[in-house]
Amino acid sequence: MSTVEFVLHAIVWGIVVIPLLVMSRFFLRGKGIHLIAGFNTMNKKELAKYDERAVCRFTGKCLLAMTFALMLIPVGIYTEIVWVQLCVLPIIVIGSIWMLVYGNTGGRFLKQGEVIVIEETENEKTEREKQEKKMEKYTFIAFGLVLFFPFVIPWIVILIVLFAQR
């Protein structure tokens, strides 16, 4: 592998790994419950049942494990050991299944002791419903863009190549 290829690989993997490491550190400190899928849509009554710090720390540990698994890919590329690269997908699949089962069974993240029930006022309820409708709209737009762009980009490249040949 040439020096230029090595530097380009390092830049690409740095772009992938560094944000994941930053996010995992953020979660390990017990912050960012709103970034975890499902918790950002819960009302206050449901959210009061869970130990937010424990959920964040679990998510941070899982994200850190997946990041280290992803870092095996460039290690395998640089050392030219193929089996190291082939181990990444099974590690991520088995790890994801374990995380789903462990995180959703046994009530591990429920608060211990008495749970304080917070009632929603009518104003808070309508505000939450407005927020949910807004999030549905943005989710629909983002999902459409994710599905749309992989089909559009090749056509744009083809058009650019055709016009460049003229």
N, C-alpha and C positions, 0 to 999 in steps of 0.2 A: 504494500500500500504506500503510495507516494505521500509526501508531506502535505500537499494541497488537499488530497482526499482525507487525510487524517484530520486536518484543521476543519474542513467542512463537516465531517462527521461529528467532531467535537462540538461545533457550533449548533448543529441540528439537535443533538442529544441534550446539550445544555438548555436549548429552548424548550425541550420537552420536560426535562427532569427538574430544573430549578423551580418553576412555578409549583410543581407537585410537592417538592420539599418545603417550600414556603407555606403552602396550604396545610401540609401535615403538621408543621410546627404551630401554625395558627390553631388548628384543632386540638393538638396536644396540650395547649395552654387552657383549654376549656372554653374557647371563644368560637363564635360562628355557627351557632345552632341554626340560624336562618339559612345557611348554605346547604344544609342537609335536606335531601328530598323528603317531603312529607311533613317536616316540622315547620316549614314556613307557611303551610296552609292550615295548621291546627289553630283552633280557637284557644282562648286563655284557659278555659276550663280543662280541655284535654292536655294542654301543654303543662299545666300545673301538676299533672300526675308523674311526669318524667324528670329524672335527674339529668338536667341539661349538660352539666359538666362531664358526667360519666359517658353520655352519648357522644359528646364531642371528642373525648379522649379515645374512645373505642374507634371512632371514625378516623382520627388522626393516626392511630396505630395501624389500622388497615390500609390507609393511604400510603403510609411509609413503607409497609411491607410490599405493596404493589409497585411502588417506585423503585425499590431495590430489585424487585423481580425484573422490571423494565430495564434496569441498568445492566442486566446480564446480556442483553442483546449487543451493545457495543463491545462488551468484554469478549464475547464470542467472535465478533467481527475482527477485533484487533489481534486476538490470539489465534485466530483461524481454527477455533475448535467448534465444530458444527453442533455437537450435542448440547453445548451450553445454550446456544440460541434456540434449539428445539425444546429445551426444558421450560422456556418462558411461558408458552401458551398453557400447558398443563398446570403450571404453578398458579397462574392467574385464574384459570377456570375453577380449579379445586379450591383455591383460596376464596374466590367469590362465593362459591356455594357454601363453604364453611361460615363465612361472614354472615350470609343471609340467614342460615339456620341458627347460628349462635346469637345473632342480634335480635331475632324475632321469636325466640323461645325462652321459656323460663322466667320471664318478667325481670330480667337482670337490670334493666334501666329504670324501673319504677321507683319512685321515692319511697323510702322506708318510713313507717310511722303514719301519722295522720296527714291526710292530704287536705289542703285548704281549697275549698271550692269557690271559685270566682264566677259570679253570674255576669252574663253579658247584658248590657242595657240594650234597648231597642235601637238606639243611635249607633252603638258599637256594632250591632249585628248588621244593620244596613250598610255601614261603612266597610265591614269585612266582606259582605256580599259584593259590593262595588269593586273592592280590591280583587276578589276572586274572579269576577267577570273580566277585569282588566288583564289579569294574569293569563286567563284562558285565551284572550285575544292575542297577547304577545307570544304565548306558547304556540298557537296556531300559525302565526306569522313565521316564527323561528323554525318550526317543523317544516313549513312549506319551503323556506329558503334552503334548509338542509337537503330536502328532496330535490329541489329545483336546480341548484348550482352544479351538482355533479353531471347533469345532462347538458347544461348550457356551456360550461367552460370548454369542453372539447370542440364544440361548434364555433366558439369565439376564436380558439386557437386555429382551427381550420380556415376560418375567414381571414384571419391575420396573415396566415401563410399564403393563401391564394392572392390576397391583395399585395403582399410583398413581392410576389413573383411577377407582377405586371410591370 
